[in-house]
Amino acid sequence: MKRLSLIGLIFAALALLAGCATREPVLGESEKLPVVAVLPFANLTESSEALEMLMPEICKDLGLHGIPVISDRDMRPILRRHRIRSGGVFTGEDVEKIREETAAAALILGSVDFYSEGRNPELGLSLRMVDAVSLEILFMRSVSLTGADFAWIFGIGRVDSLSGLRAPLMKKLLQGLDIRSLGRDPADSSLPRGRTLAVLPFEDRSEYPFSGAIFTGILSSELFRRGYRLIDPAMLGELYVSEGRRPRGGVDLILAAGMREEAGADWIVTGGVDRFEPSTGDPLSAPDLEIHARMLDARLGRLIFMYGEERRGSPAGQVFGFEERRSLGRLAQEAAKRIADELTRKIEDELETQQ
């Protein structure tokens, strides 16, 4: 009897440890949780149902992470009342109105980048959390998954629907999102010299809808992951309005000076998407892209970096049912990493030269 009780205690302890290992970290019970307002995402896909299907999932998963949220559905009347346009872009004045109405400490914004059914469904999201007072970007990530990403030999494990991709994508997208970052000092107070970037919207030269906006989000997320401070589009937008311009893919000396003086930019990154082609689904078809990027010294307005990246995925041929896992989203992420590598190397060279 004692032996059975001992065995039962061991299994209970193991179960308790397993539960603790999977539990999300939470704030202390005495701490007041800051509220986050979720604004409607920009729909950069050709699917009219993308936002309707994904926004409730985003709000639900944020709640499961212990973050009190005001859903996009509840935010819509407030946005309409103050004539604030949604779609992932806002102004400082918009944020002030939202903060007064909701007492939100931060905003969650983003875009649906890929939403396609078919033999190999693809789903992609970009998300950022912005401090509602300082407009500092506190968190940013871009993730894209396809059904073939989960397939093993003979196609076992393949995900055949977009609904099956939602849960793993949201888990990956929100990994590392910590609500406690809302109480920290602005990022630029501790960053070393030369780590603040203004990433302007890339010019859309391809036939794929919104390819410039999609790649801008993917590259921005990669740069944020590497520890750069990024100036939020809201601050850049106010500079555009003050100058009466809306540049895409380019910047002049006046805007460069404004970004330096008003937003603290060290470098200005921009470019264009020349080709952005998904696989057609044909066995011999493969995703293909061509992107050009350049960077200016915001202090001098001097062009210091130009770089082109071309990538093509492998055809969707099968070996024992195992498909090539490349997708347009995956190619764009690989291109962003390569551009970020070259950009970082150039910044380090410039800073070393200035010493």
C-alpha positions in Angstrom: 0.0 0.0 0.0 2.8 2.3 0.9 4.6 1.4 -2.3 1.5 2.3 -4.4 1.2 5.6 -2.5 4.8 6.4 -3.2 4.4 5.6 -6.9 1.3 7.9 -7.0 3.2 10.7 -5.4 6.0 10.4 -8.0 3.6 10.5 -10.9 1.8 13.5 -9.3 5.1 15.3 -9.0 6.0 14.6 -12.6 2.7 15.9 -13.8 3.1 19.0 -11.7 6.6 19.6 -13.2 5.3 19.1 -16.7 2.5 21.6 -16.1 5.0 24.2 -14.7 7.2 23.7 -17.7 4.5 24.7 -20.2 3.0 27.5 -18.2 3.5 31.0 -19.6 5.3 33.5 -17.3 2.9 35.9 -15.6 3.2 39.1 -13.7 2.9 39.2 -10.0 -0.6 39.3 -8.7 -0.1 42.7 -7.1 1.0 44.3 -10.4 -1.6 46.1 -12.5 -1.7 44.7 -16.0 -1.4 47.4 -18.8 -4.2 47.3 -21.4 -3.3 46.9 -25.1 -5.5 48.1 -27.9 -5.6 45.9 -31.0 -6.1 47.9 -34.2 -7.4 46.3 -37.4 -4.5 44.9 -39.4 -3.8 45.9 -43.0 -5.0 43.2 -45.5 -2.2 42.9 -48.0 -3.7 39.8 -49.6 -6.3 39.2 -52.3 -8.6 37.4 -49.9 -11.5 39.4 -48.6 -12.0 37.0 -45.7 -8.4 37.2 -44.3 -9.1 39.8 -41.6 -12.4 38.3 -40.6 -10.8 34.9 -40.0 -7.6 36.1 -38.3 -8.3 39.1 -36.2 -10.4 37.1 -33.6 -7.5 34.6 -33.4 -4.9 37.3 -32.8 -7.0 38.9 -30.0 -7.6 35.5 -28.4 -4.0 34.4 -28.4 -2.9 37.7 -27.0 -5.3 37.1 -24.1 -3.9 33.6 -23.6 -0.5 35.3 -23.2 -1.9 37.2 -20.2 -2.3 40.5 -22.0 -5.6 42.4 -21.4 -6.7 43.5 -24.8 -9.3 45.8 -26.3 -10.2 43.9 -29.4 -10.2 45.4 -32.9 -14.0 44.9 -33.0 -14.4 47.1 -29.9 -11.9 49.6 -31.3 -13.8 50.1 -34.5 -16.5 52.5 -33.0 -13.7 54.6 -31.4 -11.8 54.8 -34.7 -14.9 55.8 -36.6 -15.8 58.4 -34.0 -12.4 60.1 -34.4 -12.1 59.4 -38.1 -9.0 57.4 -37.6 -8.1 55.2 -40.5 -7.1 51.6 -39.8 -4.8 49.4 -41.7 -1.6 49.3 -39.7 -0.8 53.1 -40.0 -1.6 55.9 -37.6 -0.4 59.3 -36.4 0.7 60.7 -33.1 -2.6 62.6 -32.8 -4.5 59.4 -33.5 -2.6 57.6 -30.7 -3.4 60.4 -28.2 -7.1 60.1 -29.0 -7.0 56.4 -28.6 -5.2 56.7 -25.3 -7.7 59.2 -23.9 -10.6 56.9 -24.9 -9.2 53.6 -23.7 -6.2 54.3 -21.3 -4.3 51.8 -23.5 -0.6 51.5 -22.7 0.3 50.1 -26.1 -1.1 49.4 -29.5 -0.9 46.2 -31.5 -0.7 46.7 -35.3 0.3 44.7 -38.2 -0.6 43.2 -41.6 -1.8 39.9 -43.2 0.9 39.3 -45.8 0.0 35.9 -47.2 -3.3 34.1 -47.1 -3.6 31.5 -49.9 -5.4 28.2 -50.1 -4.4 25.5 -52.5 -2.3 22.3 -52.5 0.3 24.0 -50.3 -1.6 26.7 -48.3 0.5 29.7 -47.1 -0.2 32.1 -44.2 1.9 35.1 -43.2 1.6 37.8 -40.6 3.6 40.8 -39.5 2.9 42.3 -36.0 4.3 45.1 -33.9 3.6 46.5 -30.4 4.1 50.2 -30.0 4.2 52.2 -26.7 1.2 54.5 -26.7 3.2 57.4 -25.1 6.6 57.3 -26.6 5.7 55.6 -29.9 8.7 53.3 -29.3 8.4 49.9 -31.1 8.5 47.4 -28.2 8.1 44.2 -30.2 8.1 43.3 -33.9 8.0 40.0 -35.7 7.0 38.6 -39.2 6.3 35.0 -39.8 5.2 32.9 -42.8 4.3 29.2 -42.9 3.2 26.8 -45.5 1.5 23.4 -45.2 4.6 21.7 -46.6 6.7 23.0 -43.7 5.3 20.3 -41.5 5.6 17.4 -44.0 8.1 14.5 -43.5 8.9 11.6 -45.8 5.9 10.4 -47.9 4.2 13.7 -47.0 3.3 12.6 -43.5 2.3 15.5 -41.3 1.4 17.9 -44.1 -1.1 20.6 -43.2 -3.7 20.9 -46.0 -5.7 24.0 -44.8 -5.1 27.5 -43.7 -7.0 26.8 -40.5 -4.4 24.2 -39.6 -1.6 26.8 -40.0 -3.2 29.4 -37.6 -2.2 27.9 -34.3 1.5 27.2 -35.1 1.9 30.5 -36.8 0.4 32.4 -33.8 2.6 30.5 -31.4 5.7 31.5 -33.4 4.6 35.1 -34.0 4.0 35.9 -30.3 7.0 34.0 -29.0 9.0 36.4 -26.8 6.2 39.0 -26.5 6.5 40.3 -23.0 4.0 42.8 -21.6 6.5 43.8 -19.0 8.5 45.7 -21.7 5.8 48.4 -21.4 7.3 49.6 -18.2 10.9 49.8 -19.5 12.8 52.9 -20.6 12.7 53.8 -24.3 15.0 51.6 -26.3 17.2 54.5 -27.5 18.4 55.3 -24.0 20.6 52.2 -23.8 21.4 51.6 -27.5 24.9 52.2 -28.7 25.6 54.9 -31.3 24.5 54.1 -34.8 21.6 51.7 -34.0 18.5 53.8 -34.9 17.0 53.1 -38.4 14.2 54.8 -40.4 12.9 52.1 -42.7 10.9 53.8 -45.5 8.3 51.9 -47.5 9.9 50.0 -50.3 8.7 50.9 -53.8 6.3 48.4 -55.4 7.6 47.7 -58.9 6.3 44.2 -59.2 3.0 42.8 -60.4 2.3 41.3 -57.0 -0.1 43.4 -55.0 1.5 45.3 -52.0 4.8 43.6 -52.5 6.7 46.7 -51.3 4.6 46.9 -48.1 5.0 43.2 -47.4 8.8 43.2 -47.8 9.1 46.4 -45.7 7.4 44.6 -42.8 9.6 41.5 -43.2 12.8 43.5 -43.4 11.9 45.7 -40.5 11.2 42.7 -38.3 14.6 41.2 -39.2 16.3 44.4 -38.3 14.4 44.7 -35.0 15.4 41.1 -34.2 19.0 42.1 -34.5 18.7 44.8 -31.9 18.2 48.0 -34.0 15.8 50.6 -32.8 13.3 51.3 -35.6 11.4 54.5 -35.9 7.7 53.8 -36.1 5.9 54.7 -39.3 3.7 57.0 -37.3 6.6 59.3 -36.6 7.8 59.1 -40.2 4.3 59.8 -41.4 4.1 63.1 -39.5 7.3 64.2 -41.1 5.9 63.4 -44.5 2.8 65.4 -43.7 4.8 68.4 -42.5 6.8 68.4 -45.8 3.7 67.7 -47.9 5.2 64.5 -49.4 4.7 60.7 -49.2 8.0 59.1 -50.5 8.1 55.5 -51.5 11.5 54.1 -52.3 13.3 57.4 -52.1 14.2 60.3 -49.8 15.8 63.8 -50.3 18.1 65.8 -48.1 15.3 67.8 -46.4 13.5 64.6 -45.3 16.8 63.0 -44.3 17.5 66.0 -42.0 14.0 65.8 -40.5 14.4 62.2 -39.7 17.7 62.8 -38.0 16.6 65.9 -36.0 13.0 65.0 -35.2 13.2 61.2 -34.8 16.9 60.6 -34.1 17.6 58.4 -37.2 21.2 57.4 -37.8 20.5 55.7 -41.0 17.7 55.7 -43.6 16.9 52.4 -45.4 14.7 52.1 -48.5 14.5 50.4 -51.8 12.2 48.6 -54.2 10.7 45.2 -55.0 11.2 44.5 -58.7 9.9 40.9 -58.8 7.8 39.1 -56.3 6.3 36.0 -57.9 4.7 33.1 -56.0 4.7 29.5 -57.3 1.7 28.8 -59.6 1.3 25.3 -58.2 2.6 23.7 -61.4 5.3 21.1 -60.5 7.9 23.0 -62.5 7.0 26.4 -61.0 8.9 28.1 -58.1 8.6 31.3 -56.2 10.9 34.1 -57.4 11.9 37.6 -56.2 14.3 40.4 -56.9 14.8 43.3 -54.4 17.1 46.3 -54.3 17.9 48.1 -51.1 20.0 51.2 -50.3 20.9 53.1 -47.1 21.8 56.8 -46.5 23.7 58.4 -43.7 20.9 60.5 -42.1 23.4 63.1 -40.8 25.0 63.9 -44.2 22.3 62.5 -46.6 25.1 60.5 -48.2 24.3 57.3 -50.0 26.6 54.7 -48.4 25.0 51.3 -49.3 23.4 49.7 -52.4 22.6 46.1 -52.6 20.5 43.8 -54.8 19.2 40.4 -53.8 17.7 37.8 -56.2 16.3 34.5 -55.0 14.4 31.6 -56.6 12.9 28.7 -54.8 13.2 25.1 -56.0 10.4 23.6 -58.1 7.8 21.7 -56.1 9.1 18.3 -57.2 8.5 15.4 -54.9 10.8 12.8 -53.5 8.8 10.1 -51.8 6.1 12.7 -51.3 8.4 15.1 -49.6 8.1 18.6 -51.1 10.5 21.5 -51.3 9.6 23.7 -48.3 10.3 27.0 -50.0 7.5 29.6 -50.4 7.4 33.3 -51.4 7.2 34.3 -47.8 10.2 32.1 -46.9 12.2 33.5 -49.8 11.4 37.1 -48.7 12.6 36.3 -45.2 15.9 34.8 -46.6 16.3 37.9 -48.7 15.7 40.2 -45.7 18.3 38.3 -43.7 20.9 38.7 -46.4 20.2 42.4 -46.8 20.4 42.8 -43.0 23.7 41.0 -43.0 25.2 43.4 -45.6 23.6 46.5 -44.1 25.0 45.6 -40.6 28.5 45.1 -42.1 28.3 48.5 -43.8 27.2 50.3 -40.6 30.0 48.7 -38.6 32.5 49.8 -41.3 31.1 53.4 -41.3 31.2 53.7 -37.5 34.8 52.4 -37.4 35.8 54.9 -40.0 34.2 57.8 -38.0 36.2 57.0 -34.9 
